Amino acid sequence: MKRALITGINGQDGSYLAEFLLEKGYQVYGTVKRNSVSENQTARLDKIFPKIVDNLIYADLSDLSSLLNAIHISRPNEIYNLAAQSHVRISFDQPVYTALTTGVGTLNLLEAARIYDPSVKIYQASSSEMFGNNIDEDGFQRETTPMSPVSPYGCSKVFSYNICRNYRKSYNMHVSNGILFNHESPRRGSNFVTSKVVKTAVQIKKGLATELRLGNLDAARDWGHAKDYVEAMWQILQQDTPDDYVCATGISHTVGDLVNYTFKKLDLDPTQYIKTDAKYFRPEELDVLKGDSSKLRDKVGWEPKYSFEDLIDEMIEYWDERI
């Protein structure tokens, strides 16, 4: 039986990946950070909690000793590094913390693996935010697009991406980067724009809210479903040779498109409720993200199953049942 260690197992991606790996017959371990409200820590894991409760390990990417302990306990064949301070806007408010967890934290994990078992396969959750506003002439970002991040989060992810490549070459470790574009689900935190838009629209529909405050409505993102993307993570680690792959749908929508689709689905006129608020704008904006995942599709065989509309419909249904 294969053994997997997922850092950040209680996040959106970690919870879906844990479910996916359990279905594949893995023994799944995961790291969680201590939280004073413990019941909130594992809410996304409710579906599988009895199967993994004894395999949850307290650890922090900023604490090398705790990562060594997690690897010692789990003895994994595969490590999926999904833990991070993952909110781009908040990274401007907490740049040092973001760098230490999202950036240096990856180095700590690589060192822990190198010291304990350098043969383990490692997946690193890289991000489309690394590209910044660089885009190729055909309107896509791909593995060869120059990286020029425009946020502390993006800068931290570039460090992680490069240190993974360095350990791969320097120590012959099986470390792969998945450069994931935006991926959402009903499990996405409500301070992320997709969940914020859908949740607030449902609240408005039910008379529980009167407005939705947003930042840049023209920002365009390549949104996919987290379920599709965690499958790509697993497929990447099944390759004999480690490599770096863009994972994206290849279709972009603006925040305005997201708003219009969601509100019209609920028979609401968005112009009556949308307010722009300066506090939701980034100090430096990222205008367009649209990924070319040809390499992933051709070499690994990945194909997304969910469309943008499928994703938003599922999120609307989720919040409609809970509000």
C-alpha positions in Angstrom: 0.0 0.0 0.0 1.4 3.4 -1.0 1.7 6.1 1.7 1.1 9.8 1.1 1.8 12.8 3.2 -0.3 15.9 2.4 0.7 19.2 4.0 -2.3 21.4 4.5 -4.6 18.4 4.2 -7.5 20.4 5.8 -7.5 23.0 3.0 -9.6 22.9 -0.2 -7.1 21.0 -2.3 -5.8 18.9 0.6 -9.3 17.6 1.4 -10.1 16.7 -2.2 -6.7 15.1 -2.7 -7.1 13.0 0.5 -10.4 11.7 -0.8 -8.9 10.9 -4.2 -5.9 9.1 -2.8 -8.0 7.0 -0.4 -10.1 5.9 -3.3 -6.8 4.9 -5.0 -6.0 2.7 -2.0 -3.4 4.9 -0.4 -2.7 5.2 3.3 -3.1 9.0 3.8 -1.4 11.2 6.3 -1.7 14.9 6.6 -0.3 17.9 8.5 -2.4 20.5 10.3 -1.5 23.6 12.2 -2.9 23.9 15.7 -6.0 26.1 15.9 -7.8 27.2 19.1 -11.1 26.3 17.4 -10.3 22.7 16.5 -13.6 21.7 15.1 -13.2 24.3 12.3 -9.8 22.8 11.4 -11.2 19.6 10.0 -14.6 20.6 8.6 -13.5 19.9 5.0 -12.5 16.4 6.1 -15.8 15.4 7.6 -16.5 13.0 4.7 -13.4 11.0 5.4 -12.5 11.9 9.0 -12.9 8.4 10.5 -10.4 7.1 8.0 -7.7 9.6 8.7 -8.2 10.9 12.2 -5.3 8.9 13.5 -3.1 10.0 10.7 -3.3 13.8 11.3 0.0 15.3 12.5 0.5 18.7 13.9 3.2 20.5 11.9 4.2 23.9 10.5 6.1 24.6 7.4 8.2 27.1 9.4 9.3 24.4 11.8 11.8 22.0 10.3 11.7 19.7 13.3 7.9 19.2 13.0 8.3 18.3 9.3 11.0 15.8 10.1 8.6 14.3 12.7 5.8 14.2 10.1 7.9 12.4 7.6 9.2 10.0 10.3 5.6 9.1 11.4 4.1 8.8 7.9 7.1 7.2 6.0 5.6 8.4 2.8 6.2 7.3 -0.8 4.8 10.6 -2.0 4.6 14.1 -0.4 2.1 16.7 -1.6 3.1 20.2 -0.4 -0.2 22.1 -0.4 0.2 24.1 2.8 0.7 27.9 2.4 -0.6 31.3 3.2 -2.5 31.2 0.0 -4.5 34.5 -0.2 -2.9 36.9 -2.6 -4.4 40.1 -1.3 -3.6 39.2 2.3 0.0 38.6 1.3 0.3 42.4 1.0 -0.8 42.7 4.6 1.4 39.9 5.8 4.4 39.7 3.4 6.9 38.4 5.9 4.6 35.6 7.1 3.8 34.7 3.5 7.5 34.5 2.6 8.3 32.4 5.6 5.5 29.9 5.1 4.9 29.9 1.3 8.5 30.4 0.4 11.0 29.2 3.1 8.5 26.6 4.3 9.0 24.7 1.0 12.7 24.7 1.6 12.2 23.3 5.1 10.1 20.5 3.6 12.7 19.7 1.0 15.4 19.7 3.6 13.4 17.4 5.8 12.8 15.0 2.9 16.5 15.1 1.8 17.6 14.3 5.4 15.1 11.6 6.1 14.4 10.0 2.7 15.7 11.7 -0.5 14.0 9.0 -2.6 10.5 10.2 -1.8 8.5 11.8 -4.6 7.5 15.4 -3.9 4.8 17.5 -5.5 5.0 21.3 -5.1 1.9 23.4 -5.5 3.2 26.2 -7.6 1.0 29.0 -8.9 0.0 31.0 -12.0 0.6 34.1 -9.8 4.3 33.6 -10.5 3.9 34.9 -14.0 2.5 38.3 -13.0 1.5 40.3 -16.0 3.9 38.4 -18.4 1.9 36.7 -21.1 3.0 35.2 -24.4 2.1 36.7 -27.8 -0.7 34.2 -28.3 -2.4 35.3 -25.0 -1.4 32.3 -22.9 1.1 31.6 -20.1 3.0 28.3 -20.2 6.1 26.7 -18.6 8.4 28.8 -20.7 6.7 32.2 -20.0 9.1 34.5 -18.0 8.1 34.9 -14.3 7.6 38.4 -12.9 5.3 38.2 -9.9 3.3 41.2 -8.7 2.6 40.2 -5.1 4.5 38.9 -2.0 2.6 35.6 -2.5 3.7 35.3 -6.2 7.3 36.2 -5.1 7.2 33.5 -2.5 5.9 30.9 -5.0 8.7 31.8 -7.4 11.3 31.0 -4.7 9.5 27.7 -3.9 9.4 26.8 -7.6 13.1 27.5 -8.1 14.3 25.8 -4.9 12.4 22.7 -6.0 14.2 22.7 -9.3 17.5 23.2 -7.5 16.9 20.2 -5.2 15.8 18.1 -8.2 19.1 18.9 -10.0 21.5 19.1 -7.0 20.3 16.0 -5.1 18.6 14.0 -7.9 15.4 14.2 -6.0 12.0 13.4 -7.6 10.5 16.9 -7.2 7.8 18.2 -9.6 6.1 21.6 -9.8 2.4 21.8 -10.7 1.9 25.4 -11.9 -1.8 25.5 -11.1 -4.1 28.3 -12.3 -7.1 29.4 -10.2 -9.2 26.4 -9.1 -12.2 26.7 -6.9 -15.0 24.6 -5.4 -17.7 24.8 -2.7 -14.9 24.2 -0.2 -13.1 27.4 -1.1 -12.9 29.9 1.7 -15.4 32.7 1.5 -12.7 35.4 1.5 -11.8 34.2 -2.1 -13.6 36.1 -4.8 -15.5 33.1 -6.3 -17.0 32.0 -3.0 -17.5 35.6 -1.9 -19.5 36.3 -5.1 -21.6 33.2 -5.0 -22.3 33.2 -1.2 -23.3 36.9 -1.2 -25.5 36.5 -4.2 -27.4 33.7 -2.5 -27.7 35.8 0.6 -29.1 38.7 -1.5 -31.5 36.3 -3.1 -32.8 35.2 0.3 -33.0 38.8 1.7 -30.0 38.4 4.0 -27.7 40.9 2.3 -28.2 44.1 0.3 -24.9 44.6 -1.6 -21.6 42.9 -2.8 -18.4 44.9 -2.5 -15.6 44.0 -4.9 -12.4 45.3 -6.3 -11.2 45.0 -9.9 -14.1 43.6 -12.0 -11.9 43.5 -15.1 -9.3 41.1 -13.7 -9.4 37.9 -15.8 -8.7 34.5 -14.4 -8.5 30.9 -15.7 -10.9 29.2 -13.3 -11.2 25.4 -13.0 -12.5 22.9 -10.4 -10.3 21.8 -7.6 -11.3 18.1 -8.1 -9.8 18.2 -11.6 -6.6 19.8 -10.3 -5.9 17.3 -7.5 -6.1 14.5 -10.0 -3.4 16.3 -12.0 -1.2 16.5 -8.9 -1.4 12.7 -8.6 -0.8 12.1 -12.3 2.3 14.3 -12.2 3.8 12.2 -9.4 3.2 9.0 -11.3 5.6 10.0 -14.0 9.0 8.3 -14.0 10.8 11.6 -14.5 10.1 14.7 -12.4 9.2 17.9 -14.3 7.2 21.1 -14.2 3.7 21.4 -15.7 1.1 24.2 -16.2 -2.4 23.0 -15.1 -5.2 25.2 -16.5 -8.4 25.1 -18.5 -7.2 27.5 -21.2 -10.3 29.7 -20.8 -10.4 33.0 -18.9 -13.3 34.9 -17.4 -13.3 38.3 -15.7 -14.6 38.9 -12.2 -17.4 40.7 -14.0 -18.3 37.6 -16.0 -18.4 35.6 -12.7 -20.7 38.2 -11.2 -23.0 38.3 -14.2 -23.3 34.6 -14.5 -24.0 34.0 -10.8 -26.5 36.8 -10.4 -28.4 36.0 -13.6 -28.6 32.3 -12.5 -30.4 33.6 -9.4 -32.6 36.0 -11.4 -30.9 39.0 -9.9 -29.7 42.2 -11.6 -26.1 42.6 -10.6 -26.1 46.4 -11.3 -28.4 46.8 -8.4 -26.1 45.3 -5.8 -22.4 45.6 -6.9 -20.3 48.2 -5.3 -16.6 48.7 -6.0 -14.4 49.2 -2.9 -10.8 50.5 -3.0 -9.8 48.2 -0.2 -10.3 45.1 -2.4 -7.9 46.4 -5.1 -4.3 45.1 -4.9 -1.4 47.6 -4.7 -0.2 46.1 -8.0 -2.9 44.4 -10.1 -2.5 41.2 -12.1 -4.7 41.7 -15.2 -5.0 38.4 -17.1 -4.2 34.7 -16.4 -4.8 32.1 -19.0 -2.8 28.9 -19.1 -1.7 26.5 -21.8 -1.7 23.0 -20.3 -0.7 21.3 -23.6 2.4 19.7 -21.9 0.3 18.3 -19.1 -2.3 17.0 -21.5 0.1 15.5 -23.9 2.7 13.9 -21.6 0.5 13.0 -18.6 -3.0 12.7 -20.2 -4.8 15.1 -18.0 -8.1 16.6 -19.1 -10.5 18.8 -17.0 -14.0 17.5 -16.6 -15.7 20.6 -15.2 -16.5 23.7 -17.2 -16.6 27.2 -15.6 -20.4 27.0 -15.6 -20.4 23.6 -14.0 -18.2 24.9 -11.2 -20.3 28.0 -10.4 -23.5 26.0 -10.6 -22.2 23.6 -8.0 -21.1 26.4 -5.8 -24.5 28.1 -6.1 -26.2 24.8 -5.1 -23.9 24.4 -2.2 -24.6 27.8 -0.7 -28.3 27.7 -1.5 -28.6 24.5 0.7 -26.7 26.0 3.6 -28.0 29.6 3.9 
